């Protein structure tokens, strides 16, 4: 099955052509980072307008790179949610129009569900597995028993990990998005230089909280102000903050592995690009003797190719979406499990 997939949940306009939910023939991503940088974060209305400008050229480029055109396709997939409502509508409406005009089946995919299966584009993972999804808007732990079969074991009760990285980067005076810069500077820093808190580390749950950690960084900077971007303490602060985030993510993931009984772990989402997190998760996997899957950085970031993995399965099962489906700004994965159970 040859699928065209579209992603527009936030500030990336993406399209991909994927064969059989495993082989990526093309993956095109148009980033809006430069546009939103001057505002220090994503502006929803601007994101929507940029999606409108980019979506057709991105789709055409993906088809050209794959060497195919609409008569060659067997289906169209698009992110239905969660995400920014206006941004989602652009990609979803485009997918609806293409499916209708070319008489192709359509499937709406959950954005987080796409992240869960991004690893499948590089190496298949046997069910069941534990998945940690960490991004700008999500910090969740799931037990994945199959396509459409998800159990939430833990989630953030306030800021997501990626959101905490961006907010701390802003406190440090870094340009948006600053998470990658924190990672780069942390390489030269001492992770034990500042003892930042590890929220909910020993509360017995698999939930996360990062707002208090962000506040702790703010308090430290108010007490010990930086002299400027060349301040020699910056790498230490970056390394100490990053170590605190990684300690919490690793500890909660370890607890969830015990609770779920899984021997396979998938780490996905934009924060999975972080070098320290990848390193610490590898150590956890070695210590526990489990199988670890972390996608390459392009597949950790928002992309359309990852959507084709679950979309291919759903279309093979005859579970196509109606053309009247609407964008869902909030769409918990647990609701997909409930729907599949009902069917």
N, C-alpha and C positions, 0 to 999 in steps of 0.2 A: 504494500500500500504506500502510495506516494502522497504525502500531506504537505500543505502550506500552512504554517502556523504564524500567528501575529501576537505580539506582546506590547501592551501600552498601559500598564497598571500605574506607572509613576512618571519618570522623566526619561525613559528610554523607549524610542520607537524601534521595534525589532520585528524582523520577519525571517523565516527559515524554511527550507525545504528538506524534509527528512523522509527516508525510505524505511518502511517497516518499523518505525519507532526506535530505530537504533543507529542508522547510518545518516550522518549529516552531510547533505550535498551542498548546502549553503547556509550561512548564518550572518545576517547583516544587522548591525545595531547603530542607530543614530542617537548619539548622546546629546543631552541638553545641559551638561555641566557648566559650560562657559556662559550660557544664558542666565542660569540661576545663581552663579557664583556671586554676582554683585549684590544679591539680596540675602546671601548667607544661608540659603535653603531653597527648597522647591516651592515655587508659587503656583498653585493649582491652575489658575486661569491661563497663565503663560504656558504652562505645560500642555494644556489642552490645545491651545492655538498652534504650538510647535508640532504636536502630533498631527494636526490637520495638514500642516505644510509638508511633513516628512513621510507620511504613511504610504502614499502612492509611489513615490520614488524608491522607497525602501523595499516595497513588495516587488516592484519591477526589477530592482537590482538582485534580489534574492532569486528570482526566477531565472534571470540571465546567468547568474553565477552557477546555478544548478543545471543549466542547459535544458530547461523544460519550459512549457507554457501551460496555460489552463487546461487544454484538452488532455494533458498527460497526468493530471492530478486525480486522486480518488477521494479527496476530502479537504476540508478547511477547518482549522482549529484557531481559537482565540482565547485570550484571558478574559474570563467573565467577571472575576473578582478574586480576592479583595483588592482594593486600591483606591485611587482618586476617581470619583464617579465620572467627572468630565473626561479624564484621560482614558478611562476604560471604554467609554462610549465610542470614542474615535476608532479604536482598533476593532471593537466588537461590531460596530455598524459597518465598517469596511469588510469584515469577514462575512457578515450577513449578505451584503450586496454581491460579493464575489461568489458566494455559495449559490445564491438565488440565480444570478445571471448565467452561471455555468452548470447549473443543475447538479451541484455537488452536495454531499451531506456535510452538515456543520456540527461541531461539538464545542461547547463552552467549557473551559478548563479552569480549575482553581489555581491561582498563581503559586500558592505554597505547595500544592500537589505537584506542580511542575518542578519546583526545587527538590522535592523528595526524590524524583526520578532522574535528575540531571546526570547522576553517576552512571545510569544505564547506557548513556551514549558513549561511554568509554569502557565500562566493564560491568557485566550483569551482576546483580545482587540477588541472592536467594532470599525468599520470605521465610520466616518473619525477620525484620530487622528494626533496630532502634534508629531513629533519625533526630538529629539536632538541627533545627533550622534557625539560623541567626542572621538577621539583616537589619536594615534601618527601621523596620516596623514590626519585626517579629523576633521573638526568642521562645521557641517552643520545642518540647520533646514529645515525639510520637512513637508509639509502637505501630509498625506497618505490617499488616498480615496479608496484604495483597492490594491490587488496584481497587480504590474505593473503600478500603477497610482500614480505618485509622482510629487509634485510641490516644487521646491526649493524656500524657503523663505529667506534664509540667508546662508552665508558661510564665511570661513576665506579668507582674502585677502593676507595673508602671512603665518606665522607659525600657525599650528594647536595647539590646547590646549595641547595635549599630547607631541608634539614636544617641546613646551615651557617648560613643566615640565622637560623633559629630558635635555634640554640645561641649564636650571637654576641649575639642580642637578649637572651637570658637572662643572658649575662655582663654586659651593659650595664644589667641591672635592668629590662628592659621586660616587660610582661605578655605572656602567650602569646595568640595567635601574634604575634611581634614583627617579622616580615619587612616588613610594610607600614609599620610605624613607622620602621624603618631607612630605607626609601625616602623617606618624608616628611621626616625630619630631614636626610637627605643633600642635599636641595635647597639648603639654606642652608650646606652645608659645603664644605670645600676637598678635593677628591679626591686632591690631592698632599700633603696635610698629613702623613700617615703613610705611609711606603713599605712596605706589606705585601707579602709574597711572592706570586708568581704560580706556584703549583705545576704542574709538568710542562709549562710553557709552551713549552719548546724541546726536548722529549724525542723529537720526531719521530712521536709517536702522536696519535690523536684521543681518547685517554682523559683523564679528569678526576680530580683529587684536591683535596679541600677541607678535609681534617682538619688539615693543616699550617697552613693559613690561619687556621682557628679557633684553633689553638694560638698562633699569632703574635699574635692579638688578645688572648688571655689573658695572654701574656707582657708585652705592652705595658701592659695595665691593671694588672698586678702592679708594673711598674716606675714607672708614672705613674698612681696611683689617682685615680679620679674623686671629686669632692667631693660629688656627689649628682645628682639628675635635672636640676638647673638648670645643671650644669657647662657652660661655653661650649665645651668641647672635644668634646662629644658629636656635634654635626653633622659636625665634621671626621673623627672616627673612623668614623662611619656612612658618610660619603662615600668615605673611603679604602678601607674594607672592600668596599663595593659596587663601587667601581671595579676592585678586584682581581678580584672574581668575574666582572664583565662582561668584563674584558680576557681572562680565560682562556676564557670561553664563546665570545666572538667569534673569538679566534684559532683555537680548535679547530674551530669551525664553518667558518671560512674554509679551513682545511686539508682538512676533509671535503668541502667543495664542489669543491676541486681533485681530490681522490682519486676522488670519485663521478662527476664530469663533469656534475653537475646544474646547471641554470640556474634552478631554482625552489627556494625555501626556505620551510619551515613551522616556526614556533617556537610551541610549545604547552606546556601544563602551568601549574600555579599560579604559578611564578616568572616566567612570561611576562607577568604583570600588572605586573612591575616597570618603572617608567617609564624608568630608565636603560638597562635591557637593551633595551627596545623602541626607544629612541632610537639606541643603538649598532648594533643589528641593521639599522635603517633606513640608517645610514651605510654599513655593510658592503655592503648590497644596492646602494646607489647607486654605491659605488666599484667594485663588480664587475659592475654592469649586470645584476643578476638580479632575478627576480620574488619579492617577499616577501609572505608571508601570516602574519599574527598575529591570532588571534581576539580579539574584544572581551573584556574582563576576565571577564564572567560565564561565557563559554565556555572561558576558560583554567582557571578553577577547576573542581573536580569537579562534574559535572552529569550528568543522564541523557540529555539530548538528543543529546549527541555519540555515544552508543552506537548510536543508531538509524541512523547513516550506514553503518557496516559491516554492521549487522544487516540492514538493508534489502537490501543486496547479497547477503548469504548466503542469505536467504530467497528472493529472486528466483531464485537458482541452485539452489534445492531443498536447501540445506545446513542443515537444521534440526537441533537438538540432541536427544538422547534425554532423557527426563524423569529418568533416573538420573544425569545429569551431576553432578559434585561440585565444590565450591569449591576453587580452587587458590591457596594463599597465595603460591606462586612459580610464575610462568608466563611464561617468556621469549618474546618475539615470534618469535625464530628457530624455535621449535618449531611455530608456526603455519605458517610457510613450509614446514617439513619435512612437515607433515600435508597441506598443499595439494598439494605435489609428489607425495606418495604417492597421492593421490586422482586 
